[in-house]
C-alpha cells in the first residue's frame, strides 16, 4: 500500500467532507457566482452604452436648440429687414427711385437726361421689384460722388448695371446709364389675379 492510499483510508472521515465541500464550492461557483459575474459585466456594458447614448442625445438636443435659436434670430432679422429696410409699397419705392435719386444726382452736380421704371413680380410672390434706368451726365468726379452717395444711402437700392461713356473725345462730360432696383411688398400676387 502506498502512502497516499494509506492516508486516504485512515483519514477518510476528514477527506470525504473536504472533497464534497470542494465539489459543492465548484458547483456553486459554476451555477451561481459565474452567471452573476457575467450578468454584472453585461450590465456594466449596457450602462456604458446607455451613458454614451445619453451623451449623444444631449449633444443632438443642444445642436437642435442652437439651430432653433439661430432660425428664430434669422426670422427676426428677416422680419426687421422686411418691415424696416424695404419700402412698404410701390409709392414708397417710387419715392426712393425718383425723388431721392434725383436729389442725389442734383447734389452731385449731374444733369438728369431721362429715366424709366418698370415693376416686376415673380409668380406667387408678394415681393415685387421696381427697376429704374437713369441716364445722367456730368464730370467723372461727380459721377463717382453720386455712386458713393447711392451706395452709402439708407434706402435699400441695388445697383444692377452701370455704363459710363464719353459721347465724343472733345467733351469733358460723361454719360452715366445706371440701372437700379428696389424691392417692396405688393398687395397683388398671382393668386389674387
KAVEN-V60983 format. One record per backbone hydrogen bond with DSSP energy under -1.0 kcal/mol. NH is the residue of the N-H (numbers start at 0). CO is the residue of the C=O. Records with the same first field share a line. If there is no record, write none. Layout:
# KAVEN-V60983
NH: CO + CO
This chain:
# KAVEN-V60983
5: 1
6: 2
7: 3
8: 4
9: 5
10: 6
13: 10
14: 10
15: 11
17: 13
18: 14
19: 15
20: 16
21: 17
22: 18
23: 19
24: 20
25: 21
26: 22
27: 23
28: 24
29: 25
30: 26
31: 27
32: 27
33: 28
35: 31
36: 32
37: 33
38: 34
39: 35
40: 36
41: 37
42: 38
43: 39
44: 40
45: 41
46: 42
47: 43
48: 44
49: 45
50: 46
51: 47
52: 48
53: 49
54: 50
55: 51
56: 52
57: 53
58: 54
59: 55
60: 56
61: 57
62: 58
63: 59
64: 60
65: 61
66: 62
67: 63
68: 64
69: 65
70: 66
71: 67
72: 68
73: 69
74: 70
75: 71
76: 72
77: 73
78: 74
79: 75
80: 76
81: 77
82: 78
83: 79
84: 80
85: 80
92: 88
93: 89
94: 90
95: 91
96: 92
97: 93
99: 94
100: 95
101: 97
102: 98
103: 99
104: 100
105: 101
106: 102
107: 103
108: 105
109: 104
110: 136
112: 134
113: 134
115: 132
117: 130
119: 128
124: 121
127: 183
128: 119
129: 181
130: 117
131: 179
132: 115
133: 177
134: 113
135: 175
136: 110
137: 173
142: 138
143: 139
144: 140
145: 141
146: 142
147: 143
148: 144
149: 145
150: 146
151: 147
156: 154
157: 180
159: 178
160: 178
162: 176
164: 174
173: 137
174: 164
175: 135
176: 162
177: 133
178: 160
179: 131
180: 157
181: 129
183: 127
185: 125
191: 188
192: 188
